[in-house]
Amino acid sequence: DVLMKDPGRVAGDKILSAEKAKAASDSLRGSLENQKTQIDLLGLFNGLGFPGALIPTLIKAWGVAAPQIVRDDPFRLLLEEMPGCGFQRVDHLHNRMGHPHTSPRRQMVLAWSKVAENNDGHTWISEDDLGRRIADDLGADCDPDYAIQQALDTKDADGKPAPLLVRKVDANGSQWVALPSRSRAEIDAAVGIAALLQSPPTLWPAVADLAAIDDHQRGVAAVALSAAVGILTGTPGTGKTFTAAQVIKAVQHLVPPDEIAVVAPTGKASVRITKALHEYGVKIEATTIHRLLQIAGQDRDGFKFYHGADNKLPHRVVFMDEGSMTDTDLFAGLVRALAPGTHLLIIGDPYQLPPVGHGAPLRDLIDAGVPCGELTEIRRNSGLIVSACRDIKNGYRYATCDKFDDAGNNFRSIEAATNDEILGTIRGVCRALQKRAETEPGIDPIEDVQVLCVVNAQSVLGRHNLNKILQAELNPHGEGG
């Protein structure tokens, strides 16, 4: 206490030099202030679920002023991307601090959050729809247009425009808004693909050289390879991977191996395509788009990559599998990194579900007229499953079977009118498999069964509840960990 409050006395008693006594005094005072700041912030955040890493981050960024900054403007935590600071959590803090529910600051951030949490897959949301969402939160007496305009007119600390939302007006005069990063990704993807299409398709092989494919596949490949950017589509079992493998094999005679890349949006997809290519005699290792671009960081807008507009990839030919799974942000990241003249073949099924993230680049590229060849003849002998995929896509009644066999009868449909009936059917299937496993070698009712469901926790048929039921039926004592 003496050292902190009266370093001169310590120096006078020759315990420390004057210089060391002053430095120690400053350090102790700083430590005490830091302690008080930590305690103050702990009190502000108590019970709201903020992560432990937040407090040292705030002290490093704002010092002893951090508690007062948080009190005055809780939403600054969100806008400056502090760890663990989502809208709901910060909104609770805003309420705890006694700020009005309809404060201009909250209205502005609310408009942004409604767009940011827009989970229906669209890049843009109409201002009318956004206004209704804002009114549902603020009440009928509020002015949603004010909230939206505030988010459009946001400025940074230096007074420069830093909008939370951007607006576009369509040909009908309707107004739409989006996050700036999403709008930018959509534009970059479109402009980048348009630029690549300006180059002649000189790196694609002659379709006549693809000897392993038949006339239908050759005709489809001719369309897909008619420009520097092309699309190869088809429903399951039509030979997309086989046809692409023959194209890759031919490209390997035209382009050095280290200038060819095969990518997919997920690790599982890249492993699958690698295995399939090897089976077709193509010795190439696929990778994820993230790994190809090399992640260099992450912020509220998503991943930042080492390769991009200012650091192009060295590859001259890129094959992108599972195009339907690739969202606009990831696709734009890849397109930004492609050097002029790069050839790109996108492989995917446009009839599958759209990406989890925003946008649907594969669908939009097809709609925009990028050359697209579609395989329609089923080649894979996967029985009724593959036929049903085609028939459902075409709007036809699909065929099922009553019993499974080795002749392609592998798709059975069991009618159930209620959730209880569905759960009873699942239990019945589990018990039947357990009974067969007792007498038939090679049957494992745990490892051999995959149960797919639509939601995680919002239903008794969700993943959480089904997992409990499956464990109770198949592994009630938790054997095997």
Secondary structure, DSSP 8 states (H G I E B T S, - for coil): -HHHH-HHHHHHTTSS-HHHHHHHHHHHHHHHHHHHHHHHHHHHHTTTT--TTHHHHHHHHHGGGHHHHHHH-THHHHHTT-TT--HHHHHHHHHHTT--TT-HHHHHHHHHHHHHT--SS-S-EEHHHHHHHHHHHH-TTS-HHHHHHHHHT-B-TTS-B--S-EEEE-TTS-EEEE-HHHHHHHHHHHHHHHHHTTS--TTS--GGG-TTS-HHHHHHHHHHTSSSEEEEEE-TTS-HHHHHHHHHHHHTTTS-GGGEEEEESSHHHHHHHHHHHHHTT-----EEHHHHH-EEEEETTEEEESSBTTB--S-SEEEE--GGG--HHHHHHHHHH--TT-EEEEEE-TTS---SSS--HHHHHHHTT--EEEE-S--S--HHHHHHHHHHHHT------SS--SSS--------SSHHHHHHHHHHHHHHHHHHHHHSTT--TTTT-----S-SSSSTTSHHHHHHHHHHHH-TT-TT-
